[in-house]
Amino acid sequence: MFLGKEVRIFFKGEAQESFLRLKSRNEKEAQSILRSIERNKEILKQNPQYGDPIAKNLIPEEFKKQGIKNLYRIELSNFWRMLYTLEGNKVEIFLFVLKISDHPKYNKLFSYK
């Protein structure tokens, strides 16, 4: 609950695919990242604004095309990143995880060098 509203978390599109790929792998790195995701999901249920907000002018075009108006980043273990957005109504908050990626893919998405 956050401000009296239930927080529901959904993995969407590419994030869901990445999450399922990580679950299918057995090596230590994948398990560490999965534990980090699960730990952060619990934190986000209590405070959906926990992640670092991304400035609106820095939101990648691929997300703007989907109508994303707010974007947050959470750092996971092994230098991975999780990007999510928030939507809501008077009763509940919907948290959509949009992307789970390693650091090089994250840098490419934001055109960092």
N, C-alpha and C positions, 0 to 999 in steps of 0.2 A: 504494500500500500504506500502510495505517495500522495500527500495532500488529500487523503481520504478516497483516492481512486486506485482501483486495481491496475497493476502494470502487467500487460501481456506481451511476451516476447516471441517474435516470429523470425525465422531464417528465411530469407527471400532469394530466389534465383541463384546467383553465383555463390552467395554465402552458404546456402544450403548444400550446394554441390561440394564446396570446399570442406564443410563440416562433415559430410558423409565420407569424403575421401580420407580425411584425417581419422575418422572412426575405423576405417577399414585397414589402416596401417597399424603395425604392432611395435614399431621401434620407439625408443625412449622419447625422441623429439616430438613425435606426433602425440604421444600420451601426455607429455608435458603441456603442449599447446591446448589439448582438450581439457585438461584440468584447469588451465588458466581461463578458458572460455566459460566453463561451468562456474568457477569462482566469481567471475565478473557478472555472469547472469544473475547470481544471487544478490550481488551489490546493486545491479541495475534495477532489480525488483523493488528495492528500498529507495533508490535515488536514480531515476532514469537520466538525470542530467550529470551523472558522475563523470562521464568522459570529457575529453577536451573538445570544446566547440571549435568547429572550422569556420573561419570567416566566410561570409556569403560570397564574396568575390573570389574566393579560392575553391569553392565547390566545383569539382570536375564537371565538364560539359555532359558526360554520360549520365550523371545524376540529375542535372538541371533538366535534361530532356524528359526525365521521368516525373518531373514536377516536385523534386526534392527541394525544400526551402530551408531545412536545417540539417546539419550533419555534425556528428560527433565521432571522435576517435578514441579508442582504448588501446593501450600498448599491452600486448600479450607476451608470454614467455618466448624466448628464442628470437626476439626482434620481430615478431609477427604483429600485425595490426588488425583491429576489427573496427569497421565503420558502420554506424547506424543512424537512423533518423527517428524522430518522434512525431506521432499524430495522436489526436485524442478527441474526446467529447466530454460531456458533463459527468459521465459515469466511470470511464476507464481511459487508460493511456496505452496506446499501441506502440511498441518499440520494434522497428523492423531492422534486423541486421542485414546490411546490404552487401558487405564484402569482408572476407577474412583472407588476408594475404601475407606473404612474406615481405620483408623490407624492400628488396629490389622491385617487386611489382608495385608496392605502395609508392615508392619513389617515382616510378614511371607514370603512375596514374596522376600524380600531382606535378609532373614534369620537374622533379627535383634532380639535381646533378650530384 
